[in-house]
Every structure is written in structure tokens, then in C-alpha cells.
Amino acid sequence: MNPCFYWIDRPVSFRPGETIAAALLRVGIADLGPDGGQVRGRVFCGIGACQACIVAVAGEGPVEACLTPARAGLRLSPQPSLGLRHD
């Protein structure tokens, strides 16, 4: 069984070496924005340039999901919108 982290309260398993974003995308979670509807909050570039995939890590602060390796037990949630738009 693969280790898991938690997106909101949903367990998400990940493979060794996988980023948070890759694991979320693999299980069908692409919208990372607060309330599921913000423009900011999707995995867009996948290389950390756009910072659209920033998520909050309980006890640690915000990280870019596309650059951050998944770790067992992480508790993740949407990062509150900062009013940024990536049109």
C-alpha cells in the first residue's frame, strides 16, 4: 500500500518521488483553489513559475504543489486567494 497525505480531509495515496500536484492530478483533483472555483488554484505550468498551485500545509505554511515532494501524513488545504488572476 502506498503512503498517503490528506487533501482537506480526503486521503490521497502517492508514489515514491511524486510531487503533491502529481498525486492530486492522478486521483482527479485539479482544482486547488478555495471553494473550488477561484481562477488561481490549478496546476498550470508544473515548474513553479506561475505559482498557481500554492496550497497550505498545516503546521508549515504555503508551498507550490508542483515542486513539493509528497510526504506521508501531510495535511493540505487550499491557500486563501490573494486576489491573483492568471487569465
C-alpha positions as CSV (number, residue, x, y, z in Angstrom):
1,M,0.0,0.0,0.0
2,N,1.3,3.5,-0.9
3,P,1.7,6.1,1.8
4,C,-0.8,9.0,1.8
5,F,-1.3,12.6,2.6
6,Y,-4.6,14.4,3.1
7,W,-6.2,17.0,0.8
8,I,-8.7,18.7,3.1
9,D,-9.8,15.5,4.8
10,R,-9.5,13.1,1.8
11,P,-6.6,10.6,1.9
12,V,-4.5,10.7,-1.3
13,S,-2.0,8.0,-1.9
14,F,1.2,8.8,-3.6
15,R,4.1,7.0,-5.2
16,P,7.7,7.5,-4.1
17,G,9.2,10.6,-5.7
18,E,5.9,12.0,-6.7
19,T,5.0,15.7,-6.1
20,I,1.9,16.8,-4.3
21,A,0.4,18.1,-7.6
22,A,1.2,14.9,-9.5
23,A,-0.6,12.8,-6.8
24,L,-3.6,15.1,-6.7
25,L,-3.9,15.1,-10.5
26,R,-3.6,11.3,-10.7
27,V,-6.6,10.9,-8.5
28,G,-8.6,13.5,-10.4
29,I,-8.1,16.6,-8.2
30,A,-7.1,19.5,-10.4
31,D,-8.9,22.5,-8.8
32,L,-6.8,23.6,-5.8
33,G,-8.5,26.9,-5.2
34,P,-10.6,27.9,-2.2
35,D,-14.2,27.0,-2.6
36,G,-13.4,25.1,-5.7
37,G,-14.0,28.0,-8.0
38,Q,-11.2,30.5,-8.0
39,V,-9.1,31.3,-11.1
40,R,-5.9,30.8,-9.1
41,G,-5.7,27.3,-7.8
42,R,-4.9,24.9,-10.7
43,V,-1.8,23.2,-11.7
44,F,-0.9,25.3,-14.7
45,C,2.8,25.3,-15.6
46,G,4.1,22.4,-13.5
47,I,7.5,24.0,-13.0
48,G,6.9,26.6,-10.2
49,A,6.9,29.6,-12.5
50,C,3.3,30.7,-12.2
51,Q,2.7,29.8,-8.5
52,A,-0.9,29.0,-9.3
53,C,-0.7,25.7,-7.4
54,I,0.1,27.1,-4.0
55,V,-1.5,25.1,-1.2
56,A,-1.4,25.4,2.6
57,V,0.4,22.8,4.6
58,A,-0.8,22.5,8.2
59,G,1.9,23.5,10.6
60,E,4.3,24.6,7.8
61,G,2.7,27.3,5.6
62,P,2.2,27.6,1.8
63,V,4.1,25.5,-0.8
64,E,4.0,25.1,-4.5
65,A,2.3,21.7,-5.0
66,C,4.1,21.1,-8.4
67,L,7.5,21.4,-6.8
68,T,7.0,19.9,-3.3
69,P,7.5,16.2,-2.8
70,A,4.6,14.4,-1.3
71,R,5.2,13.2,2.3
72,A,3.2,10.8,4.4
73,G,0.8,12.5,6.8
74,L,0.8,16.0,5.3
75,R,-2.4,17.9,5.8
76,L,-3.1,20.1,2.8
77,S,-5.8,22.6,2.1
78,P,-6.5,25.4,-0.4
79,Q,-4.4,28.6,0.1
80,P,-6.7,31.5,0.6
81,S,-7.0,33.6,-2.5
82,L,-4.7,36.6,-2.7
83,G,-6.6,38.3,-5.4
84,L,-4.2,37.0,-8.1
85,R,-5.5,36.2,-11.5
86,H,-3.9,34.1,-14.2
87,D,-6.0,34.7,-17.2
